[in-house]
Amino acid sequence: MIFAKGIIGGWLIALVAWMVTAAHWTIGQIAVTWLLPATLGNITGGVAIVSLLNCGQVRSGEPETVASRRRSK
């Protein structure tokens, strides 16, 4: 029984060591192929949308102020 548990424990340790070695390459591949383009797309899209919304707000006219509310009464 103890011998079988030792075999399973050794197998798990070897598996973890192999996964750690493989993860270095995998994380680098994921970052380059998926995370980096997604991050750049989010930054570009976010800047574009916020810029358009801000431009629309400024071009729509004077923002409502306390003085303009008093004049409309």
C-alpha positions in Angstrom: 0.0 0.0 0.0 2.7 2.5 0.9 4.8 1.4 -2.1 1.8 2.2 -4.4 1.3 5.6 -2.8 5.0 6.3 -3.3 4.7 5.5 -7.0 1.6 7.8 -7.3 3.4 10.6 -5.4 6.5 10.3 -7.6 4.4 10.4 -10.7 2.6 13.5 -9.5 5.9 15.3 -8.7 7.3 14.4 -12.1 4.0 15.6 -13.7 4.2 18.9 -11.9 7.9 19.4 -12.9 7.0 18.7 -16.5 4.0 21.1 -16.4 6.1 23.9 -14.9 8.6 23.5 -17.7 5.9 23.4 -20.3 4.1 26.4 -18.8 7.0 28.8 -19.5 6.6 28.3 -23.2 2.8 28.1 -23.0 2.4 31.3 -21.2 4.7 33.1 -23.6 2.7 31.7 -26.6 -0.6 32.7 -25.1 0.6 36.2 -24.3 2.0 36.8 -27.8 -0.8 35.1 -29.8 -3.9 36.1 -27.8 -3.4 38.5 -24.9 -1.2 41.1 -26.6 -3.5 41.6 -29.6 -6.6 41.6 -27.3 -5.0 44.2 -25.0 -4.0 46.4 -27.9 -7.5 46.1 -29.4 -9.1 47.1 -26.1 -6.9 50.1 -25.7 -7.4 51.3 -29.3 -11.2 50.7 -29.2 -11.5 52.3 -25.7 -9.6 55.4 -26.8 -11.7 55.7 -30.0 -15.1 55.3 -28.2 -14.2 57.7 -25.4 -12.9 60.3 -27.9 -16.0 60.1 -30.0 -18.3 60.4 -27.0 -16.3 63.4 -25.6 -16.3 65.1 -29.0 -20.1 64.6 -29.3 -20.7 66.0 -25.9 -18.6 69.1 -26.6 -20.2 69.7 -30.0 -23.7 69.3 -28.8 -23.6 72.7 -27.1 -23.0 74.3 -23.8 -23.3 72.0 -20.9 -26.1 72.8 -18.5 -25.0 75.0 -15.7 -26.7 76.7 -12.7 -26.8 80.0 -14.6 -28.5 78.5 -17.6 -31.1 76.7 -15.4 -32.0 80.1 -13.8 -32.4 81.8 -17.2 -34.8 79.1 -18.4 -37.2 79.5 -15.4 
